[in-house]
């Protein structure tokens, strides 16, 4: 029997929520460190440790949220509950009251805790919803590509809008209010108009038994290993990109255009990766994208003041690779779910998947920010040695990690004896061993941000 082809109106209705969710992701992971360190005067290492602690705590909650969501079986309802809290949290995050540096650090911690919880509840259920819409591998790639393509549109808006204002802090506050309005509008579209999965999402296992059962699925473990190394490679430049643009390139006024070009290139390349994945397989297409990202981004560590044109080229080339990082891993995950026991719901897998993404981001913020400070980098007043240290951590380390991820992808997903990621109905198994980029998707989810 031929698989049901989802009409475009259904794909757009489902994917609509990804646009505002990605608008939140970029300020959270890219603008927050610079805003609280530069504008509000919180010590850079303190910002890093706050982000590390909250991301670790938030990530540990995600698998429990995923398993609980499977038990409830009410994806649309849980998404609807999360949206008002997320909107209020984002507005508060960029509108702190007058306070000392310590007071702003506590405000950062409190508002981010609310944002993280609501964002996780919305994202886990939205992604699991998409995985449950079709059992056909290529339809799954269409679903994830539509979602991540709309997410890139949201990221581009979040990248460009703050730069339209002379006062960067005002631009971020304006963005937070715009985000809240778009979130409620697109969320309503998804909740009321998107198709419901053809099978029940309710899981048979309780929370305590669900998470170990997910980790015992070989296909999931093998894919997760590649995803985590690739995600760490993406998370480090995502954390440092605004510092690099300002102090290494000397083009702070153009930061929105750099990011906008990066995500635009990703959005335009999305159909190419969908077609390539259908032709040669998802895992092979993903490996090609990793190789392209390394070839483009390795030169970033050699850039200096005034190398604006070169950085635009790097942003465009690495942005093309980004769209594969966004569309293909979640589609591979949906395929891997089929190899697990039927009593496991998709939310449990995506809860652990989101945990892995946030662990990557936590390590990037908690290690990269203190590391560059320890090596001598100071935002806005960096010495030559500090700029060199920033360049190495921003570009050199991610390229090395990306090489490791590519080696894992070849060994675990692409070797001739493996059928993983071929993306055809005739290859339903996923036997091989086991995300700026910036992760999803979303970020990205990437969440993936950075060349």
N, C-alpha and C positions, 0 to 999 in steps of 0.2 A: 504493500500500500504506500502510495506517495505521501510524504509528510505534508501537513497543512502549512501553506505559505501564509505567514502573517501579513495582512495588508499594511501599507505604509501608515494609514491613520492610526492603527493600533500600535505600531512601533513608535510613532511620535507621541502618542498619548502616554505610553509607558515611559519613554525616555525623557519626557518633559521635566520631571523632578530633578534629573541629573544636572540641569543647567544651574539652578540656584544652589544646589548642594556644592557644586564646584566653585561657585562664587564665594562660598564660605571657606572652602579648603585653602585657596591661595592666601588670603589674609591671615588665616590661622598659622600656616606653616612657613610663610615667607615674610609677611609684613610685621607680624607680632614681635619677633626678636628685635628688629631694627626700631620699631615704634617705641617699645618699652625701654630699650637701652639708649637710643639716641634722643628721642623726643622727651621721654619722661625721666631719664637719668638713672634708671635702675642698672646696677652693675651687670655687665654682660654675662659673667659667670653665674650670677644669681638667676638671671633669665634662663640660662641653659639648664640649671638644676631644677628650676620650677617646671620647665617644659619636660625635662626627663622624668621627674617624679609623677607628674600628672599623666603623661603619655603611657608610662608603665602601668599605673593604676587603671587608667581607662582601657588600655589594651587587655588587662587581665579580666575586666568586666565583660568585654565583648563576647567571648565564647559562651558565657552564661546567658547574655542577652540573646545570642543566636539560638541556643538550645531552648530557652524559655519561649522565644518567638515560634519555634517549631511546635511546641506543645500547645500554644494558643491557636495556631493555624489562621490567624487574622492579620495578614500582611497589611492590607489597606488601612485597617483600623489603627494598627501600631504606628504606621507612617503618619497618619493624621494626628495622632496624639503628640508626636515628637515635634511637629513643625512650629507651633506657637512658642514653645520653650527655646527652640533653636533661634528663632527670630529675636526674642527678647535678650537672649544671651549675647548674640552678636552685637546688638546695639549697645549693650552695657560694656562689652569688651573694649570698644573704641571710644567710649565716653566716660572715662574714669573721673571721679570727683577730685578736687584739689587734695593732695596728700603728700606725705614724705615719700622718699624712695622706698622705704619699707612698706608703707601703706599701699603704694602702687603695686608692689610685688604681691601683697595679699589680695589686692583687687584682681590682678592677673590670675592668680590661682583660683579664686572663687568663680569668676566669670567663665574661665576656661573649663572648669569642672562641669558647669551647666552645659556649655556648648558641646563639649566632648560627648556627654551622655546622650543629649538629644540627637547629635549628628550620628552617633553610632547606631542608635535605635532606628533612625530613618534609613541609613545607608545599608545596614545588614538586611533589613526587610525588603528594601528596594532591589538590591542585588539578588537576593534569594528568589524574589518574585520573578525576576527576569530569567533565572536559571530554570524555573518551573514552567515557563510558558511553552517550551517546545522540547521534545526529545531528539530532534534532528540536529546533528553537529553544525551544519551550515546555517540553519535557522538561528542557532545559538550565537554564531558569529555575527549575523545580521542584528540580533537583539543587542549584543554588547557593543557593536560598532555604532549603532544608532544612539544608544545611551551615552557612550563616551564621546561621540561627535558633538552632541548637545552639551556635554560637560565641558568640552573644549571651548564652545561658544561662551559659556559662563566664565571660564577661566580668563578668556581674552578680555571680557568686560571688566573683570576684577583687576586685571593687569593694567589696563589703560585708564580707567576712570580716575583713580587717585592722582595720576599724573596730569590730569586736566586742570588741577587746582594748584595755585602757587603755594598754598598752605597744605603740605602733605597730610597733616593731622586732620584738617577739615575734610580733605578728600576721602580719608578712610572713614570718617564719621558719616559722610554722605553715602559712601558705598554701603555701609551697614544698614542704613535706612532703606536704600534702594533694594538691597538684598532681601530685607524682610518683606517688602511688597511683592517682589518677584517670587519669593519662596511660597507665599500663600496662594498666589495666582496659579503657578505651575503645579504646586502640590494639589490644589483642588482639581486641576485637569487630570492628573494622574490618578488620584483616588477615585474619581467619579467616572472617568472615561476609559481608563486602561483595561484591557482584557484580564480576566482572572485566570489563573493556571487551570489547565484541564484536569489536574489531579490534586487531591487534598494535600495541604502542606503540613497537616498535623502529624507529629512524630509519635512513635510508640514507646521510645525509651525515655526515662526520666533524665534530669539534668546531669546527675552524678555519673550515670552510665553512658551518656551520649558522648562526652568529650573524649574519654579513652577509646571509645569505639571509632570515632572519626580518625584518631591518630593511628589506629591499627589498619586503616585502608592504605595499602601500598601505593596505589596511584596518587593519592593525595600527598603522602609524605614525599614522594619523588618530585612531584611538581612544586611543592612548597619549598624544598631546598633551593631550587633554581630561583624561585620568586623572591625569596628572602635576600639572597646575595645580590641579585639584580636591584632589589628595592633599596638596600643600603647604599649601593652605588648611586642611586637617584636621589636619596634623601640628603646626602652631604652637600652637594651643590645647591639643592633647594633651600637649605638653611643659610648658606653663605652667599647666594647670588647677589643680593642687594649690596652687601659689603664689597663684593668684588667689582661690581659695576661702578660704585662710587669711588673707591680708593685705588683699585688697580687699573681700571680703564679710564677713570676720570670723566664719566658721562652720566652722572646721576640724573640729569634732566631727561635723559632718554630711556630710563629704566623701564617705563611703561611700554615703550615701543619695542625694546628688546624682547620683553616677555610676550607682548602681543604678537610679534612676528613668529616667535617660537611656537606658540599655541595655534596660530593661524596655519603655519606649515603642517602641524600635526593634524588639524581638522581637514585640510585639503588632501592629505595623504591617506586618510582613513579608507576610502574606497579601494585604493591600491592594495593595502594590506589584506582587506577582506577577499579581494579577487586572488591575490597570491596565496593566501592560506587555503583557499578552495582548490587551487591548482597543485600546490606542492605539499600542503599540510601546515597546520598551525604552528607546530614546534619548529619546523624548518624555517618558516617565515619569521618567527620570533628570533631565531638565531641570526638570520640575515640582518634584522633590525638592530640587534646588539652590536654586530660588527660595524654597521654604519655609525652607530652612536660613538663607538670607540674611535673610529677613523676621524670623525668630525671633532670630537671634544678633546682629544689628546693635545691639540694645539692651543687650547685655552690657557694652559699654564705658562706659555711663552709670551702672552700678550702683555702690553704695558700701556702707559698713558697715551691716549690718542688713537689706539687701535680700534676705532669704532666700527669701521667697515668690516674688518676681519671678524669682529664679534657678532655682527649681524649675520655673516655667512655661517658662523658656527651655530648660532641660534636657529637659523633656518634648517640646516642639515640635521642637527640633533632633534629638532622638532619633528621632522619627518619620521625619525626612528621612534619618537614618543608615541605616536598613534598606535604602533604595534604593541608597545608596552601596555597601553590602555585596553585595547580591544581583545588581544589574543589570550593573555593569561586567564581572565575570567571565563572565556569560552572553553579553554582547556580544563578549567576547574569544573565547569558544568558537565563536561564529558567524564571527568574522573569520578564525579558523584555517582554516575551509573554503575561504576565498579564496586561501590560500597553496598552494605546491606540495605535492603529496602526500608527497614524501620527507621533509618536515619533521615532527617529532613535537611533541606538545603541550608537552612539558617544555621545549623551547627557547623557546617563547613565554612560558610562565609563569616561566622563569628571568629573562628580560628584564623581565617584568611585576613580579616581586619586586624586581629591581634598581631599578626606578623607584620602588617603594614605599619602599625603604630610602634612596634618595637624598633623597626628600621628608623622611623622618624625620631623616636626617643633617643636612640643611640647617636644619631646625627647631631641633635641639639645638645645632648648631655656630654658628648665627647668632642665634637668638632668645635663648638664655641669656646669651651675652656681651653682646648688644645691650642687654637690659634692665638688666644690671649696669652697663654703660657709661653708660646714661641715668640712673643714680642709684638703681636699685632694689636693696635688700638684703633677703634673706629674713628675716622676723621683726622687722626693724628699719627698715621702709621709711618714707621721708618722703612728704609729699603729692605732691611731684613724682615720686618713685619709683613710687607707686601709679598716678599718671596715665600714666606711661610703660608700666607693666605692662598697664594696661587697653587702651592703644592697640595694643601689640604682640599682646596676647592676643586681642582681638576686632576691632579696626578693620582691621588688615592682613589677617586671614583673610577678612573680608567682601569686601574689594577683590579679593582673589585669586579668591574664589568667583564674583564677577561676571564676571571674565575667563574662568573656566572655563565659565560658563553661555553667554557669548557664543560661545566656541569650539564648545560643544555644539550651539548653534543653527545656526551656520554650517556645521559639519562633519558633523553627524549628523542634524539634524532638518529642514533646509530641504526644501521640497516636491520638489525634483528628486532628493533622496537617498532610497534605499530602506533606508538603514542603520537597524538596530535595530527594524524593524517586528515582528520576532519571529514571523513566520508562515512555514509551509513554502513558501508561494508566493513568498517574497521571499528567496532564498538568497544574494543578493549583498550586498556591503557597500562601495558605491562612494564614499561621501562622503569629503572630505578629513579628515585628522586635522590620589580619592578622597576627638563629634566627628564627624567624618564617620563610628577612627579612625582605606580602607584600609584591609576587611580589611583581613579578613578580611581579615580577617582580611585588617586587619588584619589588617579586619579582618581582605586580610586586612588584611585591616584592622585593612593594619592601620589602623583608624580609631578614634581616641579623642578625645573632647572635644565640647562643644556645637557 
